[in-house]
Amino acid sequence: MTVTAITAETLPTLVWQALQRAPLDKHHEWRTPVLATVNALGHAQARTVVLRQAARDSGTLSFFTDARSPKCAELRAQPRATLLFWSARLGWQLRAEGTARVMTDGPAVEAAWARVRTSPAAGDYLSARPPGHVLDGDAPATATNHHLAVVEIAVQAMDWLMLDRAGHRRARIEGTQVQWLVP
Ligand SMILES: Cc1cc2nc3c(=O)[nH]c(=O)nc-3n(C[C@H](O)[C@H](O)[C@H](O)COP(=O)(O)O)c2cc1C
């Protein structure tokens, strides 16, 4: 990507194209963003997740998780979330902030479980004990029902930063509105 190809008109499309490619490409660096939330004590919490879907029409970014995980409790109490992406290949950092919805049933969860249930990752959602539970030496128990949740973040604003020897560039993106910022 050359710097000159990036204009206020093209930037939102270029960013969403990269987001949409990431879930389909195991080697795409934007496939594994960091999800930041706030816990009940007001502490920032951060962890890696796998981006499962990016939908430009709805402006949403989705990942799968265990419905019992602390991140779900945090998002139910305080749905504001940020996903942080970095790609060394592109030289792009993206901070996407928005409002998260934790879904534990309905078509999105059924479709997700249909994808996951026959994959090696199925066991991640079938543990009888919740994520973070202290291991007590008991044999691992498997639940009969899955605990997969789909978390969908409705993106409100994105902070895009491009590192480039010719000059770093930064923009705030809200929908199709682009505002250039001092990097
Ligand atoms: C490369 C990578 C990908 C991960 N993907 C996910 C994911 O898609 N969903 C998830 O719940 N946890 C994922 N994890 C684990 C989380 O980072 C985290 O350790 C776990 O979900 C517990 O987070 P919590 O205690 O904040 O809820 C991933 C970890 C790594 C290193």
The ligand as an SDF file (V2000), in Angstrom:
LIG
                    3D

 31 33  0  0  0  0  0  0  0  0999 V2000
   -3.7480  -16.2390   19.6450 C   0  0  0  0  0  0  0  0  0  0  0  0
   -4.8500  -16.2880   20.6880 C   0  0  0  0  0  0  0  0  0  0  0  0
   -6.1550  -16.3020   20.2760 C   0  0  0  0  0  0  0  0  0  0  0  0
   -7.1910  -16.3560   21.2170 C   0  0  0  0  0  0  0  0  0  0  0  0
   -8.4830  -16.3280   20.7830 N   0  0  0  0  0  0  0  0  0  0  0  0
   -9.4920  -16.3190   21.6850 C   0  0  0  0  0  0  0  0  0  0  0  0
  -10.8520  -16.1870   21.2490 C   0  0  0  0  0  0  0  0  0  0  0  0
  -11.1630  -16.0820   20.0470 O   0  0  0  0  0  0  0  0  0  0  0  0
  -11.8200  -16.1720   22.1990 N   0  0  0  0  0  0  0  0  0  0  0  0
  -11.5240  -16.2660   23.5320 C   0  0  0  0  0  0  0  0  0  0  0  0
  -12.4490  -16.2520   24.3390 O   0  0  0  0  0  0  0  0  0  0  0  0
  -10.2630  -16.3840   23.9740 N   0  0  0  0  0  0  0  0  0  0  0  0
   -9.2320  -16.3970   23.0880 C   0  0  0  0  0  0  0  0  0  0  0  0
   -7.9290  -16.4770   23.5170 N   0  0  0  0  0  0  0  0  0  0  0  0
   -7.6820  -16.5600   24.9810 C   0  0  0  0  0  0  0  0  0  0  0  0
   -7.8350  -15.1610   25.6140 C   0  0  0  0  0  0  0  0  0  0  0  0
   -6.7410  -14.3410   25.2240 O   0  0  0  0  0  0  0  0  0  0  0  0
   -7.9520  -15.2050   27.1500 C   0  0  0  0  0  0  0  0  0  0  0  0
   -6.7750  -15.7790   27.6970 O   0  0  0  0  0  0  0  0  0  0  0  0
   -9.1490  -15.9990   27.6460 C   0  0  0  0  0  0  0  0  0  0  0  0
  -10.2530  -15.8720   26.7750 O   0  0  0  0  0  0  0  0  0  0  0  0
   -9.5690  -15.5470   29.0380 C   0  0  0  0  0  0  0  0  0  0  0  0
   -9.9250  -14.1790   28.9850 O   0  0  0  0  0  0  0  0  0  0  0  0
  -10.8010  -13.4680   30.1390 P   0  0  0  0  0  0  0  0  0  0  0  0
  -10.3680  -14.1210   31.4420 O   0  0  0  0  0  0  0  0  0  0  0  0
  -10.4230  -12.0350   30.0720 O   0  0  0  0  0  0  0  0  0  0  0  0
  -12.2570  -13.7050   29.8340 O   0  0  0  0  0  0  0  0  0  0  0  0
   -6.8920  -16.4200   22.6090 C   0  0  0  0  0  0  0  0  0  0  0  0
   -5.5550  -16.3850   23.0020 C   0  0  0  0  0  0  0  0  0  0  0  0
   -4.5550  -16.3220   22.0700 C   0  0  0  0  0  0  0  0  0  0  0  0
   -3.1170  -16.2960   22.5410 C   0  0  0  0  0  0  0  0  0  0  0  0
  1  2  1  0
  2  3  1  0
  2 30  2  0
  3  4  2  0
  4  5  1  0
  4 28  1  0
  5  6  2  0
  6  7  1  0
  6 13  1  0
  7  8  2  0
  7  9  1  0
  9 10  1  0
 10 11  2  0
 10 12  1  0
 12 13  2  0
 13 14  1  0
 14 15  1  0
 14 28  1  0
 15 16  1  0
 16 17  1  0
 16 18  1  0
 18 19  1  0
 18 20  1  0
 20 21  1  0
 20 22  1  0
 22 23  1  0
 23 24  1  0
 24 25  2  0
 24 26  1  0
 24 27  1  0
 28 29  2  0
 29 30  1  0
 30 31  1  0
M  END
$$$$
